[in-house]
Amino acid sequence: MRKARRLSLGSVRLVVALASFATWSAWRFIKRRLTPKNPELALRFGFDLVRGPQRILAVTAHQDDLELFIGGTLRLLALAGSDIDVVVATGGNQQYSDVRTLDQIREQEERDAGTIIGYRKVRFLHFRDLELSRNPYFEDALRDVWRQTEPDVVFAFDPSAPYRSAIHPDHLAVGRAVLNVSRSLQGRTPAIVFYGSADPNVLVDVSQVMTDKCEAVRAHRSQLYGWKRFYVTAVRVQAKIAGRAVSIPFAEPLRRLELPLLGPEAQRENWSREEAGAGLLAGR
């Protein structure tokens, strides 16, 4: 009996050790994917990105994507006076058996989330879920919205370096379509900023709006079932991990294409958060 207890205790310790190692490994993996190579400089670019007001076009595949990935960034932009137009490409209902009312439910949830974040307008394109990459009309529809809004900044999923939780055929199709439309239009080209990226170069401090972001995620009530009921916890954990590199409570990592230099000081490796904020806020 004593020997059996010793074996049982040893088994428990082994399980605890393995679980601890798995948790540590997962944390390290996520941290590498959410941390830019130069976090302090990335934070400075983040301050510059949200100091609006600007015309924003945020393109996504499904209802709830934007709030999960960049709800804090969009909230800061709204508070800075930016006009935010949102395009939701699909109904996101392929995995459900009863789709007769789900589109309407999810659209209303997106509008509710948009009210919390501060969107000006949400457009629903109603393309079929999981078929966006094969739809010949998506880019034309996106191009029409692009011309109407004349954005300064366009947000989309990263099609070339997606974070693991962002790998979905519709997500990748959104990123590719944004790139194709951007290349096809003449005249002024807006900044392209990717979310759901495993290769970020921008960090946005979303600490002051994290409560709003979480409330917007909760607005997607039809999605918060099973393991998805932990969505709010997951977004808080990821934002906390992203913020640790620059000693802030919460951050959202992004990848901006062809980042412009912010003067000679942008080359400094030791930019502190206070210096970055003071320098950028002074230019408002």
N, C-alpha and C positions, 0 to 999 in steps of 0.2 A: 504493500500500500504506500509506504514512504517513497519507494522507488518510482511508483506511478505518479505520485505528486510532484516529485522532482522533474520527471519527464514532462508533466503538464506545465509546470512553471517555466521550464526551459522552452517549451513550444510557444508559450505566451510571449516570452521575451524575444524569441525569434520573430514572431509575427509583428510585434511592436517595432523591432529594429528594421524589419523590411518595410513596414508602413512609413516609418520616419524617413528612410532612405528614398522611398518612392516620392514622398511629399517634397523633400529637399530637391530631388532631381527635377520634378515637375516645376517647382518654383524657379530653379535655375534656367530651365528651358524657356519658360515664359518671360523671365527677366531679359534674357538675351534677345528675344524677339521684339520686346517692347522698349528697349533702350537704344537710343541713337548712339552712333560712334562718338559724337561730341555732344553730350547732353546739355551742357551750359549754352553752347551756341544754338542748339536746337530750341532751347527755351526762349532764347532771344528772338528767333524766327517766329516762335509761337506768339510772343507779345505783339510782334509786328502784324501777324496775320489777323488778329481779332480786334485791332484798334479802330476799325470802321469809321464812319459808315460806308458800306460798300453794297454793290448789287451781287447777291449770292444765288447761284443755281446749284442745288444739291440733288444729285441723281442717285436713285437707289433701285434695287430690284423688288423688294418686298416691304410691306408695312412693318415697322419696328426696327428695320436695319439702321436708319439714321440715328434714332434715339440710343440704340445700343452702342454704336461705335463713336458717334460724334455729337451726341446730344448736348454735352457741355460746351463744346466749341460753338455750335450753332446758337446756343443760349447766350453766350458772351457776345456774339456778333449781333444778335437781336437787341441786346441791352445797349450796344454801341450805336444803334440806329440803322443797322443794315436792313435792306429789303431782302427777305429770304424766300425764294421760290423753290418748291420741292416737286420733283417728278418721281412718281412711283410706277415702275414699268409693268409689274404683273400683279395679279390678285393674290398670289402666294397660297393658292388653295388646292394644289394638286394632290396633297397628301390626305385630304379629307374626303369622306364619302358624301356628305351633304354640303354641296357648294351653292345651293340656291340662295341662301341668305348670308353665307359667310363673307362674300365680297362686301356686302353692305355693312356688316358688322365690323370688319377689319378697316374699311374706309372710315367709318365713324370713329373708331379708336385712333386712327392716324390723325384725324382732325382734332380729336381731343388732345393728343400728344402735341400736335402743332400749336394749339392754343397755349399750352404750358411753355413750350420752347419759344414761340413767337414767330411762327412762319407767316408770311404774307398770303401765300396761296399754295395749295397742294393740288397737283394735277395727277389724275389716275389714267394711265394709258390702257389698262385692261388687257394687256397681252397675256398669253397663257404661260402659266408657271412651268419652268423646266424646258421651255422651248424658245427662250429669248435669243439664244445664240444662233438659232436657225430662222429667226423671223426677219424677212427682208424689209419690213416697214418700220422697225424700231429706230434705226438711225435717222430716217426721214422725219419721224415724229419728234425725235429729240432735237434735230436741227431746227424745226419750226419753233419750238419753245426757246431754244438758244437765241434765235433771231429776235423773238419777241422781248426777251428779258435783257439782252445785251449785258451779260454778267461780267463782273470784275474778277470773280473767283468761281471756279466750278469744282465741286466735290464729287468724288466717285470712288468705287471700290478699286483697289490696286490689282490690275490684271496680270502683272508680271512678277510681283513678289508678294503673293497673298499670305496673310497670317492664317494659320491652320483653321481657326474657327470661321474664316471668311471664304474658304474654298467651296464654291458652289457654282455650277455652270451659269446661272443667271447673274451672280455677282461678277464673274469674270467678263461676261458679255457686256455688262454696264460699263466697266472700265475700258474695254476695247472700243465700244461705241463712242464714248467721250473722246478718246484719243483720235478716232477717225473723223469725228465731226470737227474737232479742233483743227485738224490738219486741212480739212476741206474748205473752211471758211476764210474769206479774205479780210484784210484789215486788222484791227487790234485783236490780239490774242489774249484771253484772260489767263490768269494763273490757274494751273491744274493742280489740285491737291487730292491725294489719294488717302482713303482710310482703309482699315483692315489690312495694313501693310506689315510685312515682316522685315522691312528695311526702312524704318522711319528716319527722318532728318528734321522733324519739327516736334516740339512738345508744347502743348497748350495747357497752362495752369487752369484747371477747372474747379479748383477747391471751393470757390465762393458760390458755384452754381451746381454742385454735386447733388444737392437735395432736389433741385428742379429736374436734373437729368433722371434721377431715380423715379420721380413722380411721373415723368413722361414715359418711362419704361413700364411702369405699373398701369398706365392707361391702356396698354395692349392686353386687356383682360382675357381675351379668348386664347392668348398664347401662353398664359402662365399656368400650365398644367404639367404633371409629371415632373421630370427633372428641370423643366423650364421655369418652374416656380422659384428656382434659385437664380434667375436672371439678374435680379437686382444685386444679390450678393456677388455674383460673378463680375458684374461691371464695376462694382466698388473695389473688389480685389485687384482686378487688372489695372484700374486707374491708380490704385495705391502703389502697385509694383512699378508702374511707369513713373510715378512721381518721386520714388525713393532716390533715383539717380541724381536728382537736383534738390533733394530735401524739401519737397512740398507735399502736402497731403494727397492730392489727386491730380493726375495729368492724363491727357489723351495724346497718343503718338500718331503722327501723320507723316506722309511723304509728299513733299512738294517738288514738282519737276522744275529743273533749271532754276534753283534758288538764286535770286540776285544777291550780290554783295551789299551789305548794309554799311558801306564805308570801310576804311582801313581797319577799324577796330573789330570788324567781323572776323578777322583772322586770329584774334587772340584766343588762346586755349583756356584762359582762366577767367572768363567772364562769369561774374557772380550773378545770382538772381536779382539782387537789389540793383546792381549796375544796369543790368539789362532792362529791368522795368523802368528805372528812372530815365534812362536814355531814350527809350521808345515812347514813354508816356509824355515826355517833354515835347515830343514832336507832334502832338495832337493839335 
